[in-house]
Amino acid sequence: MTDDHDVLIIGGGPAGLSAALNLGRSLVRVLVVDADRPRNAATLNSHGFLTRDGVPPHELRKLARAELAAYPNVEIRSRVRVGSLSRTDAGFTAGIGRREPTETVSARSVLLATGLRETLPEVPNLRGFYGMSLFSCAACDAWELRGRRMALIGESGDLADRARLIARWTESLTVFTNGADVVTMAEEAELAASGVAVLRHPIAELVGERGRLEAIRLTDGTSVTVEGGFVRPEWETDLSFLDGFAPAVDGHGHLVTDRSGRTGIPGLYAAGDAAAPGPQQLIVAAGAGARVAAVIVHDTIGVATAH
């Protein structure tokens, strides 16, 4: 069975739902396919979204879907994944289903709003604290931890830069590299001059109860008291469902787009964390979705206008 739409949106996070709202208001026939596996599922409260500061991410999604229900030209398929996406002369076709594709849908344009897939450092029982006292976004969650003894756990080359950022909210920050050689001696000296310690031994255990981090114990026996902090995951964009074509990605795995969200493939757009290095905040993703929605409408009728 083939169902024809103007725009297929893959991903039902803030970028995808914001795009769906604005496309729906422009009389565009929209299908949103959402696997319902958001990266922020472990986060209890989201922050920095004007009028919704502190609201749980799942509540934001619920509110957005309720608003979209008023638009008969917008359809949302929940707990459905795209198994394959192919290009055609008229646009794109996608095989969709809960586990394996059981239905084929078509669309003239596609918006990739899939977000990022993240991999946390290999640290024992880290998941037990993630989203409750350990976070990945300083702009989102550092305010609640301000002034406390914080940890920064990571194995990436930008760890020193992240430490400089997080130190803005605390005078007691310890960086844990978990045995990875990712902080140079020059960076360590610079951080030490600012009161930030770097510990290089692997982490043996995170200590605490009910999601509240209290200490980090290293394999050399060192134990450091902390009251929360941040972890630096590795992120990548999942494009495994693309069949026979591949848009360009940058060195960090983000989709390469122009400032309006167009990829190098006609009719294929991207918005949100998958396409935008920078603050991974819900409000930023929602704004990107709204912007790309306007661009899609303009491209469809072949006009260039600011509004």
N, C-alpha and C positions, 0 to 999 in steps of 0.2 A: 504494500500500500504506500502510495506517495501523497504527502500532504504539502501543498505549496504555500510558502510564506515569503514575505519581503525580506525579513531579516531573521536569521537564526543566531541567538545569543547562547554561547556555551559558557555556563557559569552563572550561579545565582547569588553571588555576593553583592557588596555595595556597588561595584562598577557595573555588573550586569543588570541588576534591578533598577539602578538609576537610569541606565541607557534605555531599558524597557519602558519605564515611565515616560521619558521624554519622546521616545519613538511612538509610543501609543498615543500620546497627545498630538502627534503629527499625522495621525491616521495611517500609520504604518502597521502592517500585519506582522506580528512578532511572535516567535516561539522561543521561550527560554527553557533550556535543558540544564537541569541542576542535579548533580550527583548527591547533593546534601552531605558533603564531607568537608566543611570549611576548615581552613587551617587554624582559625582562632576558636575552635570548638572547646579547647581547654581553658579559655579566658572567661573569667567570671563576669568582668565588667569592662566595657570599652570606654575610652576617654577621648576628648578632643573634638567630638562631634557636636556642633552648636545645637542647642536645645535638647540634646540627648546625652550629655556628659554623665557617665556612670551607668548607662543602660547596658544590660547584657547583650552581647552580639546577636544571640538567637532571638532576642526580643526585637531588635532592629529589623532583622529579616522578616519576622512575623508582621510587624507594622507595615513594612514595605509591600509585602504580598497582599495584605488587606487593602492597601491603597490601589494596587494594580488590579484587583478584582473588579473595580469600577470601569475598566476598559475592556470591552468585549473583543477587541482586536488584539489583545495580548493574552497569550496562553503560556502557562508555566507547567512543565512536566518535572515533578519532584522525584528524587531517588532514581533518576534515569541518567545513564551515561552515554556519551557518544563513542561508539566503537570504531567508527571510520568516518572520515570526511574527505570527499573527492570533489574535484573541479569538473564542471560541465560547461557546455557552450552557453547555457543560460545562467550559470552561477555555480551552485554547489549542491551536492546531495550528501546526506548523513545517515548512517545506520545507527539507530538508537535502541536502547532497551535497558532493562534493569541490570542484567548481567551480561548477556550477549545481545547483539542487535536483533530485534524482532520486527522492526519497522523502518521504513525509509522515508525521510522527509527531504524536501528541497527548499532552497532559499536563494534569492538573488545576491544577498550579501551575508557575510558571517562576521560576528564580533566575538573574538576570543577574550573572555573575561574569566579565565580559569584560575587566576591567582598563581601562587607558587607552591611547589611541593618542598617541604623542609625536612632536613635530616639533622637531628640533634647530636652533639658530641657523645661518644661512648663513655658515659658516666653512670655508674650504678645508681639506681633508683631516682634518676633525674626526673622522670615522668611524674613521679609522685609529688613534685613541687612546681612543675611547669604550669604557668597560668594562675598560680596562687601566691607564690612568693618569689618565683623566678620567672622573668619575662624576656622577650626578645626585642621589644621596641621601647627605647628610652623616651621618645616623645609621647608615647601612649601611657606609660606607667611609672616613670621616674618620680613624678610629683608625689605619689602615695608613699614612696620610699625615701623621700628627701630627709637628709640629716641622719640616716641610719648607717650602720656598718654594712657595706655592700660588697658583693662578690661579682666578678665578671669572669665567666667561663667560656673558653673558646679555643679553637684550633686553626683559625684563619689568619691570613697575613695582615688583615686590617685591625687586629685586636688592640694594638696600641692606640690607634685613632679612636676606637670605640671607648677605650678607657679615658681618653682625654674628654670625650663628650660626657660620659656618665659622671666623671668627677665634678661636673658642674653642680650636681645635686647632693654631693656628700664630701665630707673631709676624711672619710675612712673607706677607702676602696682597695681591695686586693684582687689582682688579676691572677687567674689560674689557667695555665696553658695545657694542663692535663698531659704533660710529657711531650707536647709538640713544640718544635723549634720555630716559633712564629713571631717572637719578639726579639729584635736585635739587642745587642748589649748597649748600643747608643740609645735606643728607645727606652730600655729599662732604666738607664741612668737619668734620662729626661723625666720619666715618670716618677722615679724615686725623688728627684728634686722637688716634685709637686706633692710628695707625700703618698704616692701610689706604689704599693709593693707588688712585685711580680714573683710568683711561685711556680716553679717549672716541673715539679714532680707530678706523676699521675695521681688522679683523685681515686681514693679507695672507697669513700663513702660520703654521702650527704646525710647529715644528722638533723632530725627534727620530727615533728608529729603533726598529722592532719594538714599537710601542705605548708606548714610554717617552717621555713629553713632556720636552723639555729647554729650550725657549724659545718665546716668542710674538713674532712680528715684525709690526709695524703698518705701515699704508700710508705713514706719515710717516717711515719708516726706523727708528723706535725698536724695539729688541729687548730683551725682558725675560727673564731667566733664571728658569725655574720647574722644579719637580720633580713636577708633577702638579697636580690640582685638581678643580674641579667646573664643570659646565655646567648652565644652567637651561633645560630644554626647555619648549615649550608643550604642554599636555596637553588632550585632549578625549575624551569618551565617544562611541564609535561606536554609534549607534542606528538606522543606515540600514536595518536589516532589519525594523524594526517596521512592520507593515502596518495603517494605519488608526487607530492610537492612539499616544499619546506621553506617557510619564510626565514629571513636572516635573523640570527640572534647575536648579541654582543658577547664579550668575554665573560660576563657574569651570568649568562643564560637568559637575559631578558630579550623579549622580542624587539627587534629594531623597527621603529615607526617614525614617521614625520611628526611634527608638533601637533598634528590633528588626529593622530591615531591610525593613519594608514600604513599598512605594511607594504612591502615591495610587490605584493601580489594583488592585482585588481580585485576589488570587492571584499578583500579580507582586512579586517580592522582588529585592533587590540586596545584594551584599556585595563587599568588597575595595576596590581603588583606585577603581573606577568610582563608588562610593557614599560614600567616606569621605575628606574632606580631612584631611590630617595626615600622620604618618610613613608612607611607602610601603615598609613592611618586610614581608617574607614572613610573619613570625610574627603581625603585626597582621592581615593578610589572612586567615590561617588561623583565627585566633580569631574573626574576623567571620563566616567561613563556618560554624564550629561553632555560633555563637550563632543565626544565621538558620535553620540546620537544626532546632534545637530549637523555634524559633518556628513554623516551617512545620508540624511535627508537632502542636503545641498548637492551632494554628489549624484544622487538619484535623478534629480531634475536638471543637473548640469549648470548650477549657478554658484557663484562665489559671493557670499554676503556675510557681513559681520553678525547678523541676527535674522 
